[in-house]
Each structure stands twice: as structure tokens, then as C-alpha cells.
């Protein structure tokens, strides 16, 4: 989250004759951070169709990792309660992905 704050706060500081020519990508990312900062804060940025409009590219991994952290216990509890029911839940999930 520190990088997103850096992109958002430092944008006014990086303005000058050399800044735009050297840091076009930074300026573009900064504008995307101003619009979609809340998606990164809630770790839901991978649900939105914005492959070219990302605030900080690495945050997609943080979002996926956090979502798996919250979803995995559901599958593990189903496997613990009943291995057959747990496998059914996993099979339904895999079938819905495709």
C-alpha cells in the first residue's frame, strides 16, 4: 500500500521539463491510482477488467493471495468434516472455473 500512496502523493512533485519524457509510465500509473485506489485497498482489483489500467502491477498477486486466504478454509473444513463432501465441493468449484 505504500507504493500506491507514493504513486498518488508524489505525482505533483514530479512535474517538470524532464519528468514527462523520463517518467511517462509513472504518470500513467499515477492517474490510475487516483481512480482505483479503493480496489487495491480492499484487495478486489483482480475482479475488474482493467488489465491495462492498473495502479501498481504487483498488487494483483496480493489480491489473489488474500482471497485464497479467506476461501481456502471453507474447502478445508468441508474436507475435514467429510472427505467425500469436501471432494464434491472442490469438484463443483473446479467445474465452475471452466
Secondary structure, DSSP 8 states (H G I E B T S, - for coil): -HHHHHHHHTTTTS-STTHHHH-HHHHHHHHHHHHHHHHHHTT-GGGSS-SS--SSTTHHHHHHHHHHHHHHHHHHHHHHH-HHHHHHHHHHHHHHH-
